[in-house]
């Protein structure tokens, strides 16, 4: 995920606007889910908190992009706070902060999805996938293919793609597999390749925002599934329960 994008002020402004559009959609999703599960505490039921957590991730990322747009890409800011920084130092710092923010964004999107799916699966079938503790691919394949009433097309491919992208974070943007096998995912008609020992080259900000919106849609669909609505008690979010 460490390809240099060389973002301009206009690039970041457009990204911020795209991100804000997704945030507004999440706010609507939260309202809808809160209404659907009105009998339960929306701060504790994971059918709602999964979307609330996504909102927090998007908001934090929006703040990071706003900082880049209004400060780091403005010469006046550097003159006020680091007037001796060279042009090369500034470019390196801006690229580094943007990359840091993007990695955090993708990692948190993945974490939000994984934690929710594990709880969803245990709520429907507490014994499946070793009580919901198996590898994440097993979790989402089991939940989507056999535990829900239906799931959106290409959901498995979306999560395969997100999982493999997240795995590159552990290797500074380079894909490695313990058996040296390369992988590929076809999603929305495009092939994304993960070659063993090579960096991925498609995780630009635009792509990461696109992925986040698709994850939003998937989380909403799953949280609204009849098999999860059938629960006669709240489905507690373990993180929320222990931090409230």
Buried (B, 14 or more C-beta within 10 A) or exposed (E): BBBEBEBEEEBBBBBBEBBBEBBEBBBEBBEBBBEBBEEBBBEBBBBBBBBBBBBEBBBBBBEBBBBBBBBBBEEEBBEEEEEEBEEEEBEEBBBEBBBEBBBBBBBBBBEBBBBBBBBBBBBBBEEBBEEBEBEBBBBBBBBBEEBBEEBBEBBBBBBBBBBBBBBBBEEEBBBEBEEEEEBEBEBEEEEBBBBBEBBBEEBBBEBBBBBBBBBBBBBBBBBBBEBBEEBEEBBBBEEBBEEE
